[in-house]
Amino acid sequence: MELIQFIQNSLPTVSEKSILNTIKCLNEDFTIPFIARYRKEMTGNLDEVEISTIKKLKSNYEEIVDRKNFILETLKELNVLTVDLESKINKSFDLNQLEDIYLPYKKKKKTKATIAKEKGLEPLARIIMKQNNIIDLDKLVSRYLSEEVPTNIDALEGVNHIIAEWINENEYVRQRLREMYRRQAVIQTKVVKAKMEEEGAKVYSNYFEYEEPLKKCASHRLLAMLRGEREGYLKLSISIDKKDAFKFLDYTLVKSLQPEVSWIIEEAIKDSYKRLLSPSIINEVLKEAKQNADKTSINVFSKNLNQLLLAPPLGEKRILAIDPGYKSGCKVVCLDEQGNLLHNENIYPHAPQNDKAGAIKKLRSLVNAYSIEAISIGNGTASRETENLVQNIAFDRILKVFVVSEAGASVYSASKIAREEFPDKDVTVRGSVSIGRRLQDPLAELVKIDPKSIGVGQYQHDVDQILLKNELDEVVSFCVNKVGVNLNTASKHLLNYVSGIGEKLADNIIQYRTENGAFESREELKKVPRLGDKAFQQASAFLRIPNAKNPLDNSAVHPESYSIVKKMAKDLGVEIKDLIQNKELIAQIDIQKYVTPQVGIPTLEDILKELEQPGLDPRSTAKVFRFDARLKKFEDLSLGMKVPGIINNITNFGCFVDIGLKENGLVHISKICNEYISDVSTKVHLQQQVEVTVIGIDIEKRKIQLSLID
């Protein structure tokens, strides 16, 4: 099977030409954001997700081909590769099937079967396995007795082990049994009684006596069960109906009409199933289920991260940020428009100090001294009390007050990045700065934090960590390049995610900017050490230079298309700057006149959009939000209450809503809308402001059930 066909089997709606050209771009080391945005004619206008899928399928194909080549080479060395065997391997693109084919020839550690073969019992096993008419079984067996095999019973025991291993290595048997497990397997969990009373066991109380079909087991439940087993609180098992398994095995393998021969085969089947086949297939299907659960959870995490990174920014405003607290006080920082730290100190408005008057006086003073335009308050401990305090202060100007998520702020504050930025400040100050910067530009600040530490998803510590990192890094890259980056203000951590840049070039750009001042044009990028033509081609259009001499340098128009815009302007008898945001002039452009073999309608349409609104940020603007003033503690809740909230996490079983209490409420997937949905993120998104109805209160467990349905 060719690579194109392999990919089309998974992406039947994507044309062969699109796949072929996408692969060509990937082989030329073009980044996915660059291909999706600036090679639309080649790919047939595929988006980042489709291109990423093609890249993953290409990698899967190459992995399979590598494994096939290894197996073929090994079989050649063993001198067992036949024409039929080679053909079978070449036709297969299923890793399980390939491993089944290879299993009989695979080098083994010492097994019961290999020991029996060493004792000379393999020829006897072959005779019995053929199940031809055996006139005198005892006499036949006695021929293979020796010092190591003193009795017929010993000989038949060795034969059993050899036949059991052959059954385990039977490709057809493994394939059919695997299918049975996929269809019928039941997953069961039981509590480890010795640990039942431990505090940690309570987390898994739903799984103390639990079972369900494995194929219907939702990813969050499977990952919870596996974690419970790993932590020693649960015993987990997977099984199918043994009667069905043995019925299939007997029908497939038992051919002899001689009871004494068929009995030997049946005993070998039982031994093989219990000792070899079942454990092996269970490991396979559990691994498969875990991989699927990982993919589902990572997909949820990726969607959440995408929404969080593209959350509305307030923009370049002077911010007073507060990290609330009780005993240790509230940490206050003042930031300029670029997020630079201007001032920091503590206030103590809450218990035990209760210096509310002093806190109000200090906040008023800071707002005036640093020309503050907005206030950002972290949503952690004492957040509501701090918000109420600030909202009731009579400032000499109108100030918008925002409550922002603190998720990951503590991780950032203790990180190497934070230490480099603020070497002389402690973690509390760094955390407060992060809270303020998140309001200015969530994307620019959150790229500094390991994505899995942001805490938007489910069981992120239980999934494949390499896969998780790769997927989340990809999401960050897509978001950064979708928004674009101000070349003269971006941190190296933000630049690191720009198409074609990477860590080393990001450092070089920062160093060049420090030594030479702000970039005046995209062309000046070529002066950055080690930033060659390829990196310039990949990166330049995602980097913005406000107030550049060439207005296109502050747009998403690629430098390779500048000549097209120049010709458009010339044909209209105007300068390029006259085209920018001039809808009347832009409407006069007939893009058909500018189509070439390299540049088609998709690119030309993108160019016109950029001329209308150059460098348009796809994100909306941050909105002020206020919690219900009636809710101060859990006991203030009552059934039927309608309260405002902010969605702060999405899982595949529902979404969690911050309603201003320490405890978040859960909106189960069935309570999100009146229709059936399988994907929560199709109806709600992170940071969405919603009104919810309280439909369940569990005082003992401190759990809140909410509904979005009117």
C-alpha positions as CSV (number, residue, x, y, z in Angstrom):
1,M,0.0,0.0,0.0
2,E,1.4,3.4,-0.9
3,L,1.6,6.2,1.6
4,I,-1.1,8.3,-0.2
5,Q,-3.6,5.4,-0.1
6,F,-2.8,4.7,3.5
7,I,-3.6,8.3,4.4
8,Q,-6.7,8.4,2.2
9,N,-8.1,5.4,4.0
10,S,-8.3,7.6,7.1
11,L,-9.1,10.9,5.2
12,P,-11.4,9.8,2.4
13,T,-12.7,13.3,1.7
14,V,-9.2,14.7,1.1
15,S,-8.0,14.5,-2.5
16,E,-4.9,12.6,-3.6
17,K,-3.4,15.9,-4.9
18,S,-3.9,17.7,-1.6
19,I,-2.3,14.8,0.3
20,L,0.6,14.6,-2.1
21,N,1.3,18.3,-2.0
22,T,1.0,18.5,1.8
23,I,3.5,15.7,2.1
24,K,5.8,17.5,-0.2
25,C,5.6,20.6,2.0
26,L,6.2,18.5,5.1
27,N,9.2,16.9,3.5
28,E,10.6,20.4,2.8
29,D,10.3,21.1,6.6
30,F,7.6,23.7,6.2
31,T,5.7,24.2,9.5
32,I,2.0,23.3,9.7
33,P,0.9,27.0,10.4
34,F,2.9,28.1,7.3
35,I,1.5,25.4,5.1
36,A,-2.1,26.1,6.3
37,R,-1.9,29.8,5.8
38,Y,0.5,30.4,2.8
39,R,0.3,27.2,0.7
40,K,-3.5,26.9,0.3
41,E,-3.3,26.4,-3.4
42,M,-1.0,23.4,-2.9
43,T,-3.1,21.8,-0.1
44,G,-6.5,22.5,-1.5
45,N,-7.2,24.9,1.5
46,L,-6.6,22.3,4.2
47,D,-6.6,23.7,7.7
48,E,-4.1,23.1,10.5
49,V,-6.0,20.1,11.9
50,E,-6.2,18.3,8.6
51,I,-2.5,19.0,7.8
52,S,-1.5,17.8,11.3
53,T,-3.6,14.6,10.8
54,I,-1.7,13.9,7.5
55,K,1.6,14.4,9.3
56,K,0.6,11.9,12.0
57,L,-0.6,9.4,9.5
58,K,2.6,9.8,7.5
59,S,4.5,9.1,10.8
60,N,2.3,6.0,11.5
61,Y,3.0,4.7,8.0
62,E,6.7,5.1,8.3
63,E,6.6,3.4,11.7
64,I,4.8,0.4,10.2
65,V,7.2,0.3,7.2
66,D,10.2,0.3,9.5
67,R,8.7,-2.5,11.6
68,K,8.0,-4.5,8.4
69,N,11.5,-4.0,7.2
70,F,12.9,-5.2,10.5
71,I,10.7,-8.3,10.5
72,L,11.7,-9.1,6.9
73,E,15.4,-8.7,7.6
74,T,15.2,-10.8,10.7
75,L,13.3,-13.6,8.9
76,K,15.9,-13.5,6.1
77,E,18.7,-13.9,8.7
78,L,16.9,-16.9,10.2
79,N,16.5,-18.3,6.7
80,V,12.7,-18.9,7.2
81,L,11.4,-16.2,4.8
82,T,9.3,-17.8,2.1
83,V,7.6,-16.1,-0.9
84,D,4.2,-16.4,0.8
85,L,5.4,-15.1,4.1
86,E,7.1,-12.1,2.5
87,S,3.9,-11.4,0.5
88,K,1.8,-11.6,3.6
89,I,4.0,-9.2,5.5
90,N,4.2,-6.7,2.6
91,K,0.4,-6.6,2.3
92,S,-0.2,-6.0,6.0
93,F,-0.4,-2.5,7.5
94,D,-1.8,-3.6,10.8
95,L,0.9,-3.7,13.6
96,N,-1.0,-6.3,15.6
97,Q,-1.2,-8.6,12.6
98,L,2.5,-8.0,11.8
99,E,3.4,-9.0,15.4
100,D,1.2,-12.1,15.1
101,I,3.0,-13.1,11.9
102,Y,6.4,-12.5,13.5
103,L,5.6,-14.2,16.9
104,P,6.5,-17.8,16.0
105,Y,10.0,-16.7,14.8
106,K,10.6,-14.2,17.6
107,K,13.6,-15.0,19.8
108,K,12.2,-16.2,23.1
109,K,13.4,-16.5,26.6
110,K,13.4,-20.0,28.1
111,T,9.8,-21.2,28.2
112,K,8.1,-24.4,29.2
113,A,7.8,-25.2,25.5
114,T,11.4,-24.5,24.7
115,I,12.4,-26.8,27.6
116,A,10.2,-29.5,26.2
117,K,11.7,-29.1,22.7
118,E,15.2,-29.4,24.2
119,K,14.0,-32.8,25.6
120,G,13.2,-33.9,22.0
121,L,9.4,-33.8,22.3
122,E,8.7,-31.5,19.3
123,P,8.4,-34.3,16.7
124,L,5.8,-36.0,19.0
125,A,3.9,-32.8,19.4
126,R,3.8,-32.3,15.6
127,I,2.4,-35.8,15.1
128,I,-0.3,-35.3,17.8
129,M,-1.1,-31.8,16.5
130,K,-1.8,-33.1,13.0
131,Q,-4.5,-35.2,14.7
132,N,-4.3,-38.0,12.1
133,N,-5.5,-41.5,13.2
134,I,-3.1,-42.8,15.8
135,I,-3.3,-46.5,16.2
136,D,-1.6,-46.8,19.6
137,L,-1.0,-43.5,21.4
138,D,0.8,-45.0,24.4
139,K,3.3,-46.9,22.1
140,L,3.9,-43.7,20.1
141,V,4.6,-41.7,23.2
142,S,6.9,-44.3,24.7
143,R,9.3,-43.9,21.7
144,Y,10.2,-40.4,23.0
145,L,11.0,-41.4,26.6
146,S,14.5,-40.7,28.0
147,E,16.3,-39.9,31.2
148,E,14.8,-36.4,31.0
149,V,11.4,-37.8,30.1
150,P,11.0,-40.9,32.2
151,T,7.2,-41.5,31.8
152,N,4.4,-41.1,29.3
153,I,2.8,-38.6,31.6
154,D,6.0,-36.4,31.5
155,A,6.1,-36.7,27.7
156,L,2.5,-35.6,27.3
157,E,3.0,-32.7,29.7
158,G,5.9,-31.5,27.5
159,V,3.7,-32.0,24.4
160,N,1.0,-29.9,26.1
161,H,3.4,-27.0,26.6
162,I,4.6,-27.1,23.0
163,I,1.1,-27.3,21.5
164,A,-0.1,-24.5,24.0
165,E,2.7,-22.3,22.6
166,W,1.8,-23.1,19.0
167,I,-1.9,-22.2,19.7
168,N,-0.7,-18.9,21.3
169,E,1.4,-18.2,18.1
170,N,-1.5,-19.0,15.7
171,E,-2.2,-15.8,13.8
172,Y,-5.9,-16.7,13.0
173,V,-6.6,-17.6,16.7
174,R,-5.0,-14.4,18.0
175,Q,-6.9,-12.3,15.5
176,R,-10.3,-13.8,16.2
177,L,-9.8,-13.9,20.0
178,R,-8.7,-10.2,19.9
179,E,-11.9,-9.4,18.1
180,M,-13.9,-11.2,20.7
181,Y,-12.2,-9.3,23.5
182,R,-12.8,-6.0,21.6
183,R,-16.5,-6.8,21.3
184,Q,-17.3,-8.6,24.6
185,A,-14.7,-7.7,27.2
186,V,-16.0,-6.5,30.6
187,I,-13.8,-4.4,32.8
188,Q,-14.3,-5.0,36.6
189,T,-12.8,-3.2,39.6
190,K,-12.9,-4.2,43.3
191,V,-11.6,-2.3,46.3
192,V,-8.4,-3.6,48.0
193,K,-10.0,-4.3,51.4
194,A,-6.8,-3.7,53.3
195,K,-6.8,-0.1,52.0
196,M,-10.5,0.5,52.0
197,E,-10.5,2.8,55.0
198,E,-7.6,4.9,53.9
199,E,-8.4,8.5,53.0
200,G,-7.2,8.1,49.4
201,A,-9.5,5.2,48.8
202,K,-12.6,7.5,49.1
203,V,-11.7,9.1,45.7
204,Y,-12.4,5.7,44.1
205,S,-15.6,4.8,46.0
206,N,-17.5,4.7,42.8
207,Y,-15.3,1.8,41.7
208,F,-15.3,-0.4,44.8
209,E,-17.6,-2.8,43.1
210,Y,-17.9,-1.8,39.4
211,E,-18.1,-3.4,36.0
212,E,-19.1,-2.3,32.5
213,P,-18.3,-3.3,28.9
214,L,-14.8,-2.2,28.1
215,K,-15.8,-0.8,24.7
216,K,-18.4,1.5,26.4
217,C,-16.0,2.6,29.2
218,A,-15.6,6.4,28.9
219,S,-12.0,7.7,28.9
220,H,-12.3,9.4,32.3
221,R,-13.6,6.3,34.0
222,L,-10.9,4.1,32.5
223,L,-8.2,6.5,33.5
224,A,-9.6,6.7,37.0
225,M,-9.7,2.9,37.4
226,L,-6.2,2.6,36.1
227,R,-5.0,5.3,38.5
228,G,-6.8,3.5,41.4
229,E,-5.1,0.3,40.5
230,R,-1.7,2.0,40.2
231,E,-2.1,3.6,43.6
232,G,-3.1,0.3,45.2
233,Y,-6.7,1.0,46.0
234,L,-8.3,-1.1,43.3
235,K,-8.0,-4.5,41.7
236,L,-8.8,-4.4,38.0
237,S,-9.6,-7.3,35.7
238,I,-10.8,-7.8,32.1
239,S,-12.6,-10.9,30.9
240,I,-14.9,-12.4,28.4
241,D,-17.2,-15.4,28.6
242,K,-14.8,-18.4,28.7
243,K,-17.5,-20.6,27.2
244,D,-17.5,-18.5,24.0
245,A,-13.7,-18.5,23.9
246,F,-13.4,-22.2,24.4
247,K,-16.2,-22.9,21.9
248,F,-14.3,-21.0,19.2
249,L,-10.9,-22.5,20.1
250,D,-12.3,-26.1,20.2
251,Y,-14.1,-25.6,16.9
252,T,-11.0,-24.2,15.3
253,L,-8.4,-26.5,16.7
254,V,-9.9,-29.9,17.7
255,K,-10.2,-32.1,14.5
256,S,-9.5,-35.6,15.8
257,L,-12.3,-38.1,16.5
258,Q,-10.1,-40.0,18.8
259,P,-11.0,-39.0,22.4
260,E,-7.5,-39.6,23.8
261,V,-6.0,-37.3,21.1
262,S,-8.7,-34.6,21.2
263,W,-8.3,-34.6,25.0
264,I,-4.6,-33.7,24.6
265,I,-5.5,-30.8,22.3
266,E,-8.3,-29.6,24.6
267,E,-6.0,-29.6,27.6
268,A,-3.4,-27.6,25.6
269,I,-6.1,-25.2,24.6
270,K,-7.0,-24.6,28.3
271,D,-3.4,-24.2,29.2
272,S,-2.7,-21.9,26.3
273,Y,-5.7,-19.7,27.0
274,K,-5.1,-19.4,30.7
275,R,-1.3,-19.0,30.7
276,L,-0.5,-17.4,27.3
277,L,-3.4,-16.3,25.1
278,S,-5.7,-14.5,27.5
279,P,-3.0,-12.5,29.4
280,S,-1.4,-11.5,26.1
281,I,-4.7,-10.4,24.5
282,I,-5.9,-8.7,27.6
283,N,-2.7,-6.6,27.7
284,E,-3.2,-5.7,24.1
285,V,-6.9,-4.7,24.4
286,L,-6.2,-2.8,27.6
287,K,-3.3,-1.0,26.0
288,E,-5.5,-0.2,23.0
289,A,-8.3,1.1,25.3
290,K,-5.7,3.2,27.3
291,Q,-4.4,4.7,24.1
292,N,-7.9,5.6,23.0
293,A,-8.6,7.1,26.4
294,D,-5.4,9.0,26.2
295,K,-6.3,10.4,22.8
296,T,-9.8,11.4,24.0
297,S,-8.5,13.1,27.1
298,I,-5.7,14.9,25.2
299,N,-8.2,16.0,22.6
300,V,-10.4,17.5,25.4
301,F,-7.3,19.1,26.9
302,S,-6.2,20.5,23.5
303,K,-9.5,22.1,22.8
304,N,-9.6,23.7,26.3
305,L,-6.0,25.0,25.9
306,N,-6.9,26.4,22.5
307,Q,-9.8,28.3,24.0
308,L,-7.8,29.5,27.0
309,L,-4.9,30.7,24.9
310,L,-7.3,32.6,22.6
311,A,-9.2,34.1,25.5
312,P,-10.0,37.8,25.0
313,P,-7.1,40.2,26.0
314,L,-7.6,43.6,27.5
315,G,-4.7,44.9,25.5
316,E,-1.9,47.4,26.4
317,K,-3.3,48.9,29.6
318,R,-1.8,49.8,32.9
319,I,-2.8,47.1,35.3
320,L,-2.9,46.8,39.1
321,A,-2.9,43.1,39.8
322,I,-3.8,41.5,43.1
323,D,-3.0,37.9,44.3
324,P,-5.5,37.6,47.2
325,G,-4.8,36.0,50.5
326,Y,-5.7,36.0,54.2
327,K,-2.9,35.6,56.7
328,S,-0.1,36.5,54.4
329,G,-2.0,39.4,52.9
330,C,-2.8,40.3,49.3
331,K,0.2,40.8,47.0
332,V,-0.2,43.9,44.8
333,V,1.8,44.8,41.7
334,C,1.5,47.6,39.2
335,L,2.4,47.0,35.6
336,D,2.9,49.3,32.6
337,E,1.3,48.8,29.2
338,Q,3.9,46.2,28.2
339,G,3.6,44.3,31.4
340,N,6.8,45.6,33.0
341,L,6.8,45.6,36.8
342,L,6.6,49.2,38.2
343,H,5.9,48.5,41.9
344,N,5.0,45.8,44.4
345,E,3.9,45.6,48.0
346,N,1.4,43.8,50.3
347,I,-1.9,44.9,51.8
348,Y,-3.8,43.2,54.6
349,P,-7.6,43.9,54.3
350,H,-8.7,40.4,55.5
351,A,-8.5,38.4,58.7
352,P,-6.5,38.2,60.9
353,Q,-5.1,41.7,60.3
354,N,-8.4,43.2,58.9
355,D,-6.6,46.5,57.9
356,K,-9.4,47.3,55.4
357,A,-8.9,51.1,55.7
358,G,-5.2,50.9,55.1
359,A,-5.7,48.7,52.1
360,I,-8.2,51.0,50.5
361,K,-5.9,54.0,51.1
362,K,-3.0,52.2,49.6
363,L,-4.9,51.0,46.5
364,R,-6.2,54.5,45.8
365,S,-2.7,55.8,46.1
366,L,-1.3,53.2,43.7
367,V,-4.0,53.7,41.1
368,N,-3.2,57.5,41.0
369,A,0.6,57.1,41.2
370,Y,0.8,54.6,38.3
371,S,-2.1,55.8,36.2
372,I,-3.9,52.4,36.5
373,E,-6.5,51.7,33.9
374,A,-7.8,48.3,35.1
375,I,-7.6,45.9,38.0
376,S,-6.9,42.1,37.8
377,I,-7.7,39.9,40.7
378,G,-6.7,36.2,41.0
379,N,-9.5,33.7,41.5
380,G,-7.9,31.8,44.4
381,T,-8.2,32.1,48.2
382,A,-10.0,35.3,49.3
383,S,-10.8,36.3,45.8
384,R,-14.5,37.2,46.4
385,E,-13.7,39.2,49.5
386,T,-10.9,41.1,47.6
387,E,-13.2,41.7,44.6
388,N,-16.0,43.1,46.9
389,L,-13.4,45.4,48.6
390,V,-12.1,46.8,45.3
391,Q,-15.6,47.2,43.8
392,N,-16.6,49.4,46.7
393,I,-13.6,51.7,46.6
394,A,-14.4,55.2,45.3
395,F,-11.5,55.7,42.9
396,D,-11.1,59.0,41.1
397,R,-11.6,57.3,37.7
398,I,-13.7,54.6,36.2
399,L,-11.8,51.3,36.6
400,K,-12.9,47.9,35.2
401,V,-12.3,45.1,37.7
402,F,-11.6,41.6,36.3
403,V,-11.2,38.2,38.1
404,V,-8.7,36.0,36.2
405,S,-7.7,32.4,36.6
406,E,-4.6,31.7,38.7
407,A,-4.2,28.2,37.1
408,G,-0.5,27.6,36.6
409,A,0.6,30.9,38.1
410,S,2.4,29.2,41.0
411,V,4.2,26.9,38.5
412,Y,5.3,30.0,36.5
413,S,6.4,31.9,39.6
414,A,8.9,29.1,40.6
415,S,10.1,28.4,37.1
416,K,13.4,29.2,35.5
417,I,11.6,31.7,33.2
418,A,10.3,33.7,36.1
419,R,13.6,33.7,37.9
420,E,15.3,35.0,34.7
421,E,12.6,37.8,34.4
422,F,12.6,38.7,38.1
423,P,15.8,37.5,39.7
424,D,15.5,39.8,42.7
425,K,11.8,39.1,43.4
426,D,10.2,36.3,45.4
427,V,7.6,33.8,44.0
428,T,4.6,35.8,45.4
429,V,5.6,38.9,43.3
430,R,6.2,36.8,40.2
431,G,2.8,35.1,40.6
432,S,1.0,38.5,40.9
433,V,2.8,39.8,37.8
434,S,1.5,36.8,35.9
435,I,-2.1,37.5,37.1
436,G,-1.8,41.0,35.7
437,R,-0.2,40.0,32.4
438,R,-2.9,37.4,31.9
439,L,-5.4,40.2,31.7
440,Q,-3.3,42.2,29.2
441,D,-2.6,39.2,26.9
442,P,-3.4,35.7,28.1
443,L,-1.6,34.1,25.1
444,A,1.7,35.9,25.7
445,E,1.7,35.0,29.4
446,L,0.5,31.4,29.2
447,V,3.1,30.3,26.7
448,K,5.6,30.6,29.5
449,I,3.9,27.8,31.5
450,D,4.0,24.1,30.8
451,P,0.6,23.6,29.1
452,K,-0.3,20.6,31.3
453,S,0.2,22.7,34.4
454,I,-2.6,25.2,33.3
455,G,-5.1,22.6,34.6
456,V,-7.8,22.6,31.9
457,G,-8.7,19.1,31.1
458,Q,-9.0,15.7,32.8
459,Y,-6.4,13.2,34.0
460,Q,-3.5,15.0,32.3
461,H,-1.0,13.3,34.5
462,D,-2.3,9.8,33.7
463,V,-2.1,10.0,29.9
464,D,0.9,9.4,27.6
465,Q,3.2,12.3,28.5
466,I,5.1,12.4,25.3
467,L,1.9,12.5,23.2
468,L,0.4,15.1,25.6
469,K,3.4,17.4,25.3
470,N,3.5,17.1,21.5
471,E,-0.2,17.8,21.1
472,L,-0.2,20.7,23.5
473,D,2.9,22.2,22.0
474,E,1.2,22.0,18.6
475,V,-1.9,23.8,20.0
476,V,0.3,26.6,21.4
477,S,2.0,26.9,18.1
478,F,-1.3,27.1,16.2
479,C,-2.6,29.8,18.6
480,V,0.5,32.0,18.5
481,N,0.7,31.9,14.7
482,K,-3.1,32.5,14.3
483,V,-2.8,35.7,16.4
484,G,0.6,36.9,15.2
485,V,3.4,38.4,17.3
486,N,4.6,41.9,17.7
487,L,8.3,41.5,16.7
488,N,9.4,44.5,18.9
489,T,7.7,43.5,22.2
490,A,7.4,39.7,22.1
491,S,9.2,37.7,24.7
492,K,11.6,35.0,23.6
493,H,9.1,32.4,24.9
494,L,6.4,33.8,22.6
495,L,8.8,34.0,19.7
496,N,9.9,30.4,20.3
497,Y,6.5,29.3,19.0
498,V,6.5,31.4,15.9
499,S,6.7,29.3,12.7
500,G,10.3,28.6,11.7
501,I,11.9,30.3,14.8
502,G,12.6,28.0,17.7
503,E,14.5,28.6,20.9
504,K,17.9,29.5,19.4
505,L,16.6,32.0,16.9
506,A,14.3,33.5,19.5
507,D,17.3,34.2,21.6
508,N,19.1,35.7,18.6
509,I,16.2,38.0,17.8
510,I,16.0,39.2,21.4
511,Q,19.8,39.9,21.4
512,Y,19.6,41.7,18.1
513,R,16.7,43.8,19.3
514,T,18.6,44.6,22.5
515,E,21.7,45.7,20.7
516,N,20.1,47.5,17.7
517,G,16.8,48.7,18.9
518,A,13.4,48.0,17.5
519,F,13.0,46.4,14.1
520,E,12.0,48.8,11.4
521,S,11.0,46.3,8.8
522,R,10.6,42.6,8.2
523,E,13.5,42.6,5.8
524,E,15.7,43.6,8.8
525,L,15.1,40.1,10.2
526,K,17.6,38.8,7.7
527,K,20.3,40.6,9.7
528,V,19.7,38.4,12.7
529,P,22.5,35.9,13.1
530,R,21.6,32.4,11.8
531,L,18.2,33.5,10.5
532,G,18.5,32.3,6.9
533,D,16.1,32.4,3.9
534,K,14.2,29.4,5.0
535,A,13.5,30.7,8.5
536,F,12.6,34.1,7.1
537,Q,10.1,32.5,4.6
538,Q,8.5,30.5,7.5
539,A,8.4,33.2,10.1
540,S,8.2,36.7,8.6
541,A,4.4,36.8,7.9
542,F,3.6,35.8,11.5
543,L,5.7,38.7,12.9
544,R,4.1,42.2,13.0
545,I,5.9,45.6,13.1
546,P,3.5,48.4,14.0
547,N,4.3,51.8,12.4
548,A,6.7,50.2,9.9
549,K,7.5,52.2,6.8
550,N,5.8,49.5,4.7
551,P,2.3,49.1,6.2
552,L,2.2,45.4,5.0
553,D,4.9,44.7,7.6
554,N,2.1,45.0,10.2
555,S,-0.2,42.6,8.4
556,A,-0.5,38.9,7.7
557,V,0.4,39.4,4.0
558,H,3.5,37.4,3.3
559,P,6.5,39.3,1.9
560,E,6.5,36.9,-1.1
561,S,3.1,38.5,-2.0
562,Y,4.1,42.2,-1.5
563,S,4.7,42.5,-5.3
564,I,1.1,41.5,-5.9
565,V,-0.2,44.2,-3.5
566,K,2.1,46.7,-5.2
567,K,0.7,45.8,-8.6
568,M,-2.9,46.1,-7.2
569,A,-2.1,49.6,-5.9
570,K,-0.3,50.6,-9.2
571,D,-3.3,49.4,-11.2
572,L,-5.6,51.7,-9.1
573,G,-3.1,54.6,-9.3
574,V,-2.6,54.8,-5.6
575,E,0.1,54.0,-3.0
576,I,0.0,50.8,-0.9
577,K,-0.8,52.9,2.2
578,D,-3.9,54.2,0.4
579,L,-5.3,50.7,0.1
580,I,-5.0,49.9,3.8
581,Q,-8.5,49.9,5.3
582,N,-10.0,51.6,2.3
583,K,-13.0,49.4,1.5
584,E,-14.1,51.4,-1.5
585,L,-10.7,51.0,-3.3
586,I,-10.4,47.4,-2.2
587,A,-13.8,46.6,-3.7
588,Q,-12.5,47.8,-7.1
589,I,-9.8,45.1,-7.2
590,D,-10.6,42.2,-9.6
591,I,-8.6,39.4,-8.1
592,Q,-8.9,37.2,-11.2
593,K,-6.4,39.6,-12.8
594,Y,-3.7,38.5,-10.3
595,V,-4.1,34.8,-10.5
596,T,-0.8,33.0,-11.5
597,P,0.2,29.3,-11.5
598,Q,1.7,29.9,-8.0
599,V,-1.0,32.3,-6.5
600,G,-4.6,31.4,-6.6
601,I,-8.0,32.7,-5.4
602,P,-7.5,31.6,-1.7
603,T,-4.3,33.6,-1.3
604,L,-5.7,36.6,-3.1
605,E,-8.9,36.6,-0.9
606,D,-6.7,36.4,2.2
607,I,-4.7,39.4,0.9
608,L,-7.9,41.5,0.4
609,K,-9.0,40.6,4.0
610,E,-5.7,41.8,5.3
611,L,-5.8,45.0,3.4
612,E,-9.3,45.7,4.9
613,Q,-8.1,44.9,8.5
614,P,-4.3,44.4,8.6
615,G,-3.1,42.3,11.5
616,L,-6.6,41.8,12.9
617,D,-6.5,40.0,16.2
618,P,-9.0,37.1,15.9
619,R,-9.7,37.3,19.7
620,S,-12.6,39.3,21.1
621,T,-12.1,41.9,23.9
622,A,-12.1,41.0,27.6
623,K,-15.4,41.6,29.4
624,V,-16.0,42.5,33.0
625,F,-17.9,39.8,35.0
626,R,-19.4,39.9,38.5
627,F,-20.5,37.0,40.7
628,D,-23.8,36.9,42.5
629,A,-23.5,39.1,45.6
630,R,-25.8,36.6,47.5
631,L,-23.2,33.8,47.3
632,K,-20.5,34.2,49.9
633,K,-20.3,30.6,51.2
634,F,-21.5,27.1,50.3
635,E,-24.4,27.3,52.7
636,D,-25.8,30.3,50.7
637,L,-26.8,27.9,47.9
638,S,-30.4,26.8,47.4
639,L,-32.1,24.6,44.8
640,G,-33.5,26.5,41.9
641,M,-31.2,29.5,42.3
642,K,-30.1,31.1,39.0
643,V,-26.6,32.5,39.3
644,P,-23.9,33.9,36.9
645,G,-20.7,31.9,36.4
646,I,-17.7,31.4,34.3
647,I,-16.8,28.0,32.7
648,N,-13.3,27.2,33.9
649,N,-12.9,23.6,32.7
650,I,-14.4,21.3,30.1
651,T,-14.3,17.5,30.2
652,N,-16.0,14.9,28.0
653,F,-18.7,14.4,30.7
654,G,-19.6,18.0,31.2
655,C,-18.2,21.4,32.2
656,F,-17.2,23.0,35.5
657,V,-18.5,26.5,36.4
658,D,-17.0,29.0,38.8
659,I,-19.9,30.6,40.6
660,G,-17.8,32.5,43.1
661,L,-17.4,29.8,45.7
662,K,-14.4,27.7,46.6
663,E,-16.2,24.7,45.1
664,N,-16.9,24.7,41.3
665,G,-20.2,23.4,40.1
666,L,-20.6,20.6,37.5
667,V,-22.9,20.9,34.5
668,H,-23.3,17.3,33.3
669,I,-23.3,16.9,29.5
670,S,-27.0,16.0,29.7
671,K,-27.7,19.4,31.3
672,I,-25.9,21.6,28.8
673,C,-28.7,21.8,26.2
674,N,-32.0,20.2,25.2
675,E,-30.5,18.1,22.5
676,Y,-28.1,15.1,22.6
677,I,-24.5,16.0,22.3
678,S,-21.3,13.9,22.4
679,D,-18.8,16.7,22.4
680,V,-19.3,19.3,25.2
681,S,-17.0,21.9,23.4
682,T,-19.4,22.2,20.5
683,K,-21.8,24.0,22.9
684,V,-19.7,25.8,25.4
685,H,-16.2,27.2,25.7
686,L,-13.7,28.1,28.4
687,Q,-14.1,31.5,30.1
688,Q,-17.6,31.7,28.7
689,Q,-19.9,33.8,31.0
690,V,-23.1,31.9,31.6
691,E,-26.2,31.8,33.8
692,V,-26.7,28.4,35.6
693,T,-29.5,26.9,37.7
694,V,-28.6,25.1,40.9
695,I,-30.2,21.6,40.6
696,G,-28.2,19.6,43.2
697,I,-26.4,20.3,46.5
698,D,-24.4,17.7,48.4
699,I,-23.4,19.3,51.6
700,E,-21.4,16.3,52.9
701,K,-19.3,16.0,49.7
702,R,-19.4,19.7,49.0
703,K,-20.6,19.1,45.4
704,I,-22.8,21.3,43.3
705,Q,-24.9,20.2,40.3
706,L,-25.8,22.9,37.8
707,S,-27.8,23.1,34.6
708,L,-27.6,25.4,31.6
709,I,-31.1,24.4,30.4
710,D,-33.7,27.0,31.1
